Amino acid sequence: MQLLFATHNAHKAHEVRAILADSNIELVTLDAFPHITELGEDHATFEENALQKATEAHAATGLWVVADDSGIEVDALDGAPGVFSKRFSPEETAEANNALLLTKLDGRSDRTARFRCVLAVVGPSAQGTVSGACEGRIATTLSGQGGFGYDPLFLPDEAPGRSMAELSSDEKNAISHRGRAFAKLPELLGRLVVD
């Protein structure tokens, strides 16, 4: 099945294609639809934002669409940056976001956090959502060259002593919020898609 993945993020698309490699899902991204520049994500929850993006992309193309909204929730910051993870700093870059997170947690002992991802699928007559999470802690320094975003700061509980950016792609996809959410995508599509 061909499915539009409502993103322009090449890192994310590469990661998701690897997660879905053994499925019969063929992803195309918004790069194939240059007239769709930005999709809205102005809600307070990951689920609402994912549904908004998927609904807008479906309206613009008529295709079955999957969209995700994901981010990092830090307990000591009352769940921030949350839905504002990408736009946490004024610069809206990974470097600036990571630097701001380190500044806000400076001297804090409670560094527990989680990555969360919600997927929304929208088609002509149905919609649904699934989610995934990965628990861990925020490190005091960046480490690792892999991944993107907050990966160099996030120490997943299931990979002691290593940041998400120090894991191989296969290791990361097995435990990540996005890996867990997208692993549920074939089953969700099976429930929603009526030939």
N, C-alpha and C positions, 0 to 999 in steps of 0.2 A: 504494500500500500504506500502511495506517495502522500506525504504529510508536510505541510508548510510549518517550519519552525520559525516562529515570529521573533527573530533576532538578526542583528547585523554583527554580533560579536563572534569573530572567527574562532577565538579560543574556546568559547562555549560550544559552538557548533562542532568543532573537532572532537571535543570531549564527549559530546552526546552521540556522535556517530560511532565512536568507539564503544560506548555503553550498549548501543543498539545493534552492534555488528552481527549478532547471531539471530536477529529478528528479521521479519520480512518488511520492515518499515524503511522506506527511502525518504530521507529528509532533504527538502530544499529550504533555503533560507530567504530572508527578505532581500538579499542581494539580487535575486532573480526578479524582483519587483521594484525597480528604481523609483516608481511613483509613490511608494510608501516610504516616507522618510522617518517619521517618528510615530510611535504608538504611545498612547496615554498610560501613565501609571501614577495617578494622583490620589490613590486611596490609602487607607490606614493599615491595610493588611496585605500580606503576600497573596492570599487567595483572590481578593478583590482586584488587585493589580494584574495578576495572571489572567483572570477572566476578562478584564478590560482589554488587555492587549490581544488576546485570542479573538474576542468578539470583533474588535476593530479590523484585525487582519482578515478575518472571515468575510466581513462586510465588504472589504476592498477587493477580495479575490474570488469569493465563492467557494474556496477550497476548505477541506478539513484542516484545522490549524491546531498546533500545540504551542503554548506560550508558557514561560516560567517566570516566576518572580522569586528571587532568592536573596539571601543576605546573612549577615552575622548578627547574633543577639548576644550582648554581653550583660551578664547578670548584675554586675556592679554599676552599670549604666542604665539600669531599669529596662533592659532589652534593646537599648540603642546600640548601633545605628539602625538595626532592623530594616524597614523598607527604604530607609535613606542610605543604605550601605554604599551604593555607588556614588551618591551625592553627599557623603558625610562631610567632606572638607569643601571650602569654596572653590578649590582647583578641580575637584572631581577626578583626581588621578589616583591610581593605586598607591603611588609613593606618598602623596599628601594625605590620603585617607589612613594609611598605616601609621604615618608620623603622628597624626592627630589622635589616633586610638592609643598609641603609646603615651602620649602626653596626658591624656585623660585618665589613664590607669597608673600613672607614675606614683609609686609609693603604696599602691593598693595591693592587699594580699589576696582578696577575692578576685580571681581572674577567670572563673568558669564562664563558658560561652558555648554557643552551638551555631553551626551553620544550618539554615533551614531553606527548603526549596518547595514551592507549590507549583504543580503543573495544572494547567487548564487546557482541556480539549474542547473545541467548538466546531460543530458541523452544521449542516443545513437544518437538522431537526433535533439536535441533542447537544448537551454539554455536560462536562463532569470535571472533577478535580481529584488529584492524589498528591501526597506530600512525602517528604523524606527529611531526616535530620541526622546530624553527626555531632555528638557531644565532645567537648574538649576544654582547653584552656588557652588563654592568650599569653604568649611568651613575652619576655622582656626585651628580646632582640630579634631581628629578622634572621631567618636561616633558610637556605635552600634556593635552588635556581628554577625549579619547576613550577607548574601551576600558574595562577594569576590572582589578582585581587589581594585578599587578606591571607592567602595560603602560606606565605612565609612567616606569619605570626601565629597561626593556629596550630596547636598541638593536640591532635585527635587522641582521645582516650584509647582507641584501638590500635594505635601505633606509638607506644611509649618511647619518649626520647627523640621523636622526629616531628618536624613540622609537616603540614600537608604538602609544602613545596619540596620536601625531601623524599616523597614517596614516588614510586614509579606510577605511570598512568594506570596500570592494572590495579595496583594497590589502592590508589586514590579512588578509582571508580567503584571498587568493591565496598568502600566504607563511606563515601561522601554523601552529602545531602542530595546532590544532583543524581548521583549514581543510584541511590535508593529510590528516588522519585521516578526516574526514567525507567528503572527496572519494572515498575508497575504500569508503564504506559501500554504495552501490548494487551494486558488484561482489561484496562480501561477502554481501549479502542474496541476490544471484542464485545464489551457491553453496550457501547454507544453506536457503533457503525452497523447500519442495517442495509444490506445490499438490495 
